[in-house]
Every structure is written in structure tokens, then in C-alpha cells.
Amino acid sequence: MTAKETVLSAAGQLFGDKDPSAVDRWVAPTYKQHSSLAPDGPEGLRGLVASLPDGFSYDLHRVIADGDLVALHGTYHGFGPDPLVAFDIFRVEDGKLAEHWDALTPVVEKTVSGRSQTDGPIEVTGLDRTDANRALVKGFVENVLKGGDVSSLTDYLSAESYAQHNVGIGDNLDGLGAALTALAEQGVTMVYHTVHKVIAEGNFVVTVSEGSFGPTPTAFYDLFRVENGKIVEHWDITPEIKTDLPHDNGLF
């Protein structure tokens, strides 16, 4: 069973069937939790699953697998009053879930681009381009988002078509430019300090970074779609980095 198959089977039983006993089948005894929603270890996850309400459900949109890491892009219903868009990342070891990271944000009905936070292509294609696409996206995050070299923007992003799912940014390069200008006029800076993960499969690449949005310490979960050697689509979640976690493992 591949890491992707393991995660999909485990997630289906844990969050689809809401079966706490699935922890015994799919979760390693040394399971390490980074989420703000559950304590560490298998028992922390068991308690979370056991507490899920009757109306809880999960819609899976995308799966990106890279070695022992599997990223899920989906929407949770029933965690709170509003649906939550989420990235979940699992590390698989010996056929078991061994570690988990996540980021969640409320669904926003009206976005600047008119796109939702989750719509768009879902099929993984171009597996032979995985390494090249990983390098392209890593270069963009390191050089532009972290390094601040906006002069190289078109080395990475398509100047012809760039579909944006960030709720506050419009499509294409002019939409991105307008958003960055508006932030600058407000004196708000978006800074990427550290890139923790780059997960790539075919045309999709997920990055997990740490930085700040204005004065707020922020986690940046970004999903990019690459086509013909350029980034053509972007989804993201940017939650505040919390310090009052139910474990000592940190968010990263």
C-alpha cells in the first residue's frame, strides 16, 4: 500500500466513518501531533474523532503525495458554525500515520477573484515534471516570497493566466500587484522567514512556510499548480501561529 493509499484509507475511516477504533489500525504508537485541535499521540487523535458531532463531514478536493508525505486539501463541515477549508499533511512510516500538521480557515463566500477557496483542477498530471515543478515553486518561494525579488516574478508565474484563490487577491499578475500595493499603502508587510516543507506530485506543489503578516506570526500553507514550466494557479491558508497548543511539538 502506498503512502497515499494509507492516508486516504485512514482518513476515510477516521473522519468519514468517524470511527475511533481506526486509530488502532492506522496510527503509529509514536504518532506526533502538530495541530492545534488535538493533544499528542494516538489517544489525542482518538479523543478528537470520538468528539466529532453527528453533522460532521469532510469533502476531499485534492491529494498530493511525495515520498512519505501526503497533503490533503479539503473542507470540514461541523467543527464549528462555519465550514473550514483545510490543508492536512501526514507523514507515513511503516504503513501507519506517524505525524500530522494542518492549517484551517473559515470558508469565505465572496472573494476578490470570484473563485472559491477550493475550486479548480483536481487531477494530478505530468508526473515526469515533478522534480522540475518542485524546483520552480521552491525557487519562487525562496527568491520572491522570502527573498523579496519581485523583479524575477515572471520567471516563475505565468504572465498570461494566473488563477487566484486567495480570498483577497484578484486573478493574474495585475491582481497580485494591486493586492501587494494595497498592503504597502496600509503599512502591512507579508514576510516569509523559513520554508519548512515542499511537497510535489506532478503539476501540484504544496509549500509550508513560517513568517509574519504585519505584526502577527503566521503559517503560510500554499498550493501551486504548474503548467508548461510556469505557476498558473494558487490556493492558500494563512493562519496565525498559536502558542497555546495542546502539546509541545509546535505547529511545524
Stockholm file with secondary structure:
# STOCKHOLM 1.0

chainA/1-252         MTAKETVLSAAGQLFGDKDPSAVDRWVAPTYKQHSSLAPDGPEGLRGLVASLPDGFSYDLHRVIADGDLVALHGTYHGFGPDPLVAFDIFRVEDGKLAEHWDALTPVVEKTVSGRSQTDGPIEVTGLDRTDANRALVKGFVENVLKGGDVSSLTDYLSAESYAQHNVGIGDNLDGLGAALTALAEQGVTMVYHTVHKVIAEGNFVVTVSEGSFGPTPTAFYDLFRVENGKIVEHWDITPEIKTDLPHDNGLF
#=GR chainA/1-252 SS CCHHHHHHHHHIIIIISCCTTHHHHHEEEEEEECCSSSCSHHHHHHHHHHTCCTTCEEEEEEEEEETTEEEEEEEEESSSSSCEEEEEEEEEETTEEEEEEEEEEECCSCCSSSCCSSCSCCCCCCGGGHHHHHHHHHHHIIIIIITCCGGGHHHHBCSSCCEECSTTCCSHHHHHHHHHHHHHHTTCCEEEEEEEEEEEETTEEEEEEEEEETTEEEEEEEEEEEETTEEEEEEEECCBCCSCCSSSSCCC
#=GC SS_cons         CCHHHHHHHHHIIIIISCCTTHHHHHEEEEEEECCSSSCSHHHHHHHHHHTCCTTCEEEEEEEEEETTEEEEEEEEESSSSSCEEEEEEEEEETTEEEEEEEEEEECCSCCSSSCCSSCSCCCCCCGGGHHHHHHHHHHHIIIIIITCCGGGHHHHBCSSCCEECSTTCCSHHHHHHHHHHHHHHTTCCEEEEEEEEEEEETTEEEEEEEEEETTEEEEEEEEEEEETTEEEEEEEECCBCCSCCSSSSCCC
//
